[in-house]
Amino acid sequence: MTLLVTGSIAYDTIMVFPDRFRNHLLADQLHILNVCFLTPEMRREFGGTAGNIAYNLALLGETPLVLAAVGEDAEPYLARFAALGLPTHGLRRIAGQYTAQAFITTDLDDNQITAFHPGAMNYAHENRIDGSLGANLAIVAPDGKEAMLAHARQCAAARIPFVFDPGQGLPMFEPEELLEMVRLADYVAVNDYEGKLLEQRTGRSLASLARELRALVVTLGAKGSYVITDHGRERHDIPAARPDAVLDPTGCGDAYRAGLLYGIARGWDWPTTGRLASVMGALKIAHRGAQNHRPARAAIVARFREAFGYSPPF
């Protein structure tokens, strides 16, 4: 089965300010803010929703096709894809643009100041989905708004079942646009906060929306997740797999979604699919950065067995 992943490809530049922002901000002077934070520690990570999901699928032995837009500075990411055995022909290179980039400064209280430059991501809608891609299952993950709308419609037109993952892009959409994408999708995946926002913006409960879907997945962080299936008729509560450490939640949702895609593609039952997704998230959160965990597939199976007492049907 060919898995199609749409979403962003990005670089994350993460800087650590060895103090607290509040010690350097004057509450009565914020209207003339002019500050500089010295950040002696810095690292650059591979990121973006599509890149993260594809990376975790590669850990599971998959070679998904990623459809995304990158800039003239994409060579390190292209080389990473090649090293992972992932195809690169779905990455459209946009002349005169940078690959999407997030610049994140974190202080000692884990507060963050982030600047995000979308760059080439603004052109992701130029990638088109049709039957010639040979995809059997897709995910429409956070990307440029125009791209997400177009790719949802194109998946539906090509009769490619897909997961709609609005993520941090959810506030970009009007209520009628969100309802359209839920109607077009086969599956929807959100975290707890996004689920509440989806309800607020559409004026409909998650239970109501689930009746239009094969499955609605809601992640709850350390409390696990749940899946409403069979057009709202059944609910599966998924326990969280215990991580070795809790270091960095960045990319955990993408790791979870890779597990979902893997289980859906193989026709696994929902309790097993959800548990694999939980394991993938637990493996990720024990490492800093979205793509620095490197478990072999045998280690993933072992962690699943340790957490849940049986082996997944790999």
N, C-alpha and C positions, 0 to 999 in steps of 0.2 A: 504494500500500500504506500502511495506517495503522500506524504504530509506536507502541506503548504503553510508557511508561517509568514504572515504580514505584520508589519509593525516597524519600530524604529531601530536603526543601527546608530550607536552613539559612543562617544568617549566620555568617561567621567573623570574629571580632574578633582581630586579630593585633597584639601588642605586642612591642617589641624592648627588652630590658634591655641597656644598653651596658656590660656587665661579664660576669663568669662566676658562675653560681649557686654553684659550689664555694667561691668566696671569701666567701660570706655564710652558709654552712651549717656548723654545728659537728657533726661526726659523733657525738659523745657526748651531744648535746643534742636529737637528732631526736625524742625522745619528748615534748618540750615545745616543739615547733616553733612559732615566732611570728615571721614575717619579712614584710617589705614590699619589693618590688622596684620602684624608680622606673623608669617606662617612658615617656620623652619622645616616642618614636615609636610611633604607633598608626595602623592602618588597618582599615577594615571591608570585607569582601569578600562577594560572593555565593558560596554554596557549596551543599553537600548533593549526594548522589550523583545524584538525579534531576535536579536543576537543572543540574549540570555535564554530564551526558550529553545532556540536551536542548539545552543551549547549543551543544555541539559538533555535534550533528545539525543545528542551525539553520545553522551555518557551512557544512555540506555541502548546504544547500538543502532540508532536511526540515522538516516541521512536526509533530513528534510530539505525542501526547496524554500529558500528565504527570498521573499519579494520585498525589496526595500530600496531606498535611495541613499547614496553615499556621495561624499564630496571628493575633491582632488587630493585630500589627505588620507584616503582610504587604504593605502598600501599595507599598513600594519594589520588592519582588520582583514583584508583580503588574504594576507599571508596566514593569519590565524585560522581562517576558514579552510584554507588549503591543508594546514597541519591537522585539522580535525577531520579531514575527508569530506567537508561539506561543499556542495556546488556553489559557485559564485555567479553563474550567468543570470540569476535573478536580481543581482544588485546593480541598479542603474546608477552610473556615475554622472554626476551633474557638474558640468564645467563652471568654473568661477564660484563654486560654493564649498564651504567646509562641511564635513560630516557633522551631524548634530552633536552638540557638546554641552555638558553640564559642568559648571564650576561651583564646587561645594566647599564652603568653609564651615568647619565644626569647632565649637568651643568645648571647654572642659565639662559643661553641663549637657552636652550632646544637643545643644541648640544649633541650628543650621541656617546659613544664609546661602541661597543658591541663585545663580544666574544661569539661564538655559538659552542656548542659541540653537534654533531649529535647523538652520542651514538647509542642507539638501533635503531634509525631511519634508520641506514645503512642496517638494516636487514628486512626492511618493505616489500621488494620484496618476502620474504618467505611466506607471506600471499597470498593466491590464491583466485581469484574470479571465481565462476562458478554458474550454475543454482541451485545448492543445497542451496545456501544462500537465495533464494526466493526473491531477490531484484527486484523491478520494476523500480527504478530510482536510479542513483548513481552520486557522484561527485568525480572526481580525483583532489584533492587539493594538494598544495605544500607538498612534501615529499622527500625521497631519489629519485635520478634520475631513478635508475633502477626500483624502485617500481612504479613510475608514468608511465613509459613506459609499464611495464608489466600489470598494472591494466587497462590502457586504452585499450590495446590489448585484455585483458581477458573480459572486459565489452563488447567490440564489438563482440567477439567470442560467448559470452553467450547471445547476443542480448538484453543487458541491456542498455537502453538509459542513457547517462551520460553527465554531465557538465564537461568540461575541464577547470580548473582554474590554469593556470601556476604560477601566483603570482610571488613571489620573486625568484622562481626556474627557471624562464624563461631563464636567461642567461646560464644555465647549458646545454641547448639543442642545437644541431646542427640544421641548417635550415631544413634539410630533416626530422628530428625527429619531429620538431614542425608542419610541414606540414602533417606528418602522423597522429599526434594526433588530429589535426583539422579535417582531413578527417574521422577519426574514431568516433569523438564526434558528439553529436546531438546539443550541446550548448557549447559556449565558453564565459567565463566571465573574463574581465580584467579591470584594472583601466586605466585612461587616459595615464599615463606614460608607463604602460605595453603594451597598445595598440600600441603606437608609436614604442616601442622596438620590438613588434611582427612584425610590418610592416617592420622595418629595417632588422631584421634577416631573414625573409622569402622572402623579396623582393616583397611582395604583399600588396596591400591596404586592410584595414579592410572591405571595401565594397566588394572587390573581395572574401575575405575569407568567408564573410557572405553568399555568394551564395551557399556555401557547407553545410550550417547549418540550423537547425530549427530556431535558434536565436543566435545572437551575442550581448552580453551585455557589455556596457562600462560605468563605474562609473566616475563621474567628481567631487567628493567631494561635497563642498557646492553648486555647480552648478547643482546638480542632477545627472541624468544618462540618457542613451538612449538605446533602444533595436531595433536592426535591425532583422526583422522576415521574415518568409515566403521565405527563401532562397534569402534574399536581396531585396525583392520586397516592403517591408513596414518598416517604421521607427516610433517608439513611443518615444517621449521625456517625461521623467519622472521627475517631479519637486522634489526637496529635501524637506523632512519634517523638520520643524524647531526644533532643539533640545532645551532642557531647558538650557543647558550650553555646552560649548565646552572645555572639560577637557583633553581628551586623545583619539586620533584616533586609538590606538592599538586595533585590533580586529574588527574594524568597517566593513571592507570588508567581514569578515567571517559572521558577523551578517546579512549583506545585502544578502549574498549567501544563508543563511538559509531561508530568506524570499522568494528568488527565488525558492528554492527547494520546499517549501511548496506550492506556487502557481502553479508551474508546475505539481506537483503531483496531484493536484485537478482539473487540466484543466481550471484554471482561465484564463481570457483574460490577455494580456500582460500589459496593463495600470494598472490593479489592482494588478497583481503580482509585477510589478516594484514598485508600491506605498507601498505595504507591505514591500518589501525589504528596501525601503527608511526609513520607520518608524523604522524598526529594527536597522538600522545604527544610526538613530537619538537617539534612546533610549540608545544605547551603548556609544556614544561619550560623554554623560553627566556624565559618571562614569570613574574612573581610573581603569586600568586593563581590561582584555578582558572578564572576566566572573563575574563581580561584579554588574551588573544591574539585577534587579529581578522583572520586571513587571509581574503581573498576566495577563492571556490572555485577561481578560476583560479590563485591562488598555491598552493593545495593540490595541484592537478594538476601544476604546475611543480615543486614540491618532490618529489612522487612520481617524476616523470620524472628529475629530477636524481639522486635516491637510487638508483633501480632500473633506469634505462635504458629504460623503456617507459612509456606513458601508461595509466592505469586507464580502463576502459570506461564513463566517465560518460555 
